């Protein structure tokens, strides 16, 4: 995750894509927090579920 953020971080993502993010923290930050809080397997599962919610209208703050 940290390597992904280094490569595809805010400096590399197009402005239009960054403005479309619906959640705080971002999905990559959420995945890192989930893995730290719940362990590798459950953290990854929670992160994938978060990515699936990304297309739903709404958004806001969504911490693990």
VENZIZI-V730507 format. One record per residue. N is the residue number from 1. RES is the residue in three letters. PSI is psi in radians with two decimals (* if undefined). OMEGA is omega in whole degrees, 0 to 359 (NA if undefined). NEAR is the number of other C-alpha atoms within 12 Angstrom. Layout:
N/RES/PSI/OMEGA/NEAR
N/RES/PSI/OMEGA/NEAR
//
This chain:
1/UNK/-0.79/181/23
2/UNK/-0.60/176/16
3/UNK/-0.71/178/11
4/UNK/-0.80/181/16
5/UNK/-0.60/180/19
6/UNK/-0.63/182/13
7/UNK/-0.78/185/13
8/UNK/0.53/182/16
9/UNK/-3.08/184/20
10/UNK/-0.54/180/18
11/UNK/-0.47/184/12
12/UNK/-0.34/181/14
13/UNK/2.44/178/17
14/UNK/2.58/181/13
15/UNK/-0.72/181/12
16/UNK/-0.62/179/10
17/UNK/-0.72/180/14
18/UNK/-0.59/181/18
19/UNK/-0.30/182/13
20/UNK/-0.14/181/19
21/UNK/2.25/185/26
22/UNK/-0.27/188/22
23/UNK/2.67/168/26
24/UNK/2.23/357/22
25/UNK/2.94/179/21
26/UNK/2.90/182/29
27/UNK/-0.67/180/35
28/UNK/-0.68/177/33
29/UNK/-0.68/179/27
30/UNK/-0.76/180/32
31/UNK/-0.77/179/34
32/UNK/-0.80/179/30
33/UNK/-0.71/180/25
34/UNK/-0.75/180/28
35/UNK/-0.72/179/23
36/UNK/-0.65/184/19
37/UNK/-0.72/189/18
38/UNK/-0.09/184/18
39/UNK/2.98/189/16
40/UNK/-0.96/186/17
41/UNK/-0.95/181/16
42/UNK/-0.62/178/19
43/UNK/-0.73/178/25
44/UNK/-0.73/179/26
45/UNK/-0.80/179/20
46/UNK/-0.68/178/28
47/UNK/-0.71/178/33
48/UNK/-0.70/177/20
49/UNK/-0.65/178/20
50/UNK/-0.74/178/29
51/UNK/-0.62/178/23
52/UNK/-0.55/179/13
53/UNK/-0.20/186/19
54/UNK/-0.56/183/23
55/UNK/-0.04/181/14
56/UNK/2.44/177/15
57/UNK/2.55/180/12
58/UNK/-2.27/181/14
59/UNK/-2.64/181/20
60/UNK/-2.75/181/16
61/UNK/2.31/185/15
62/UNK/1.46/180/24
63/UNK/2.64/180/21
64/UNK/*/NA/27
//
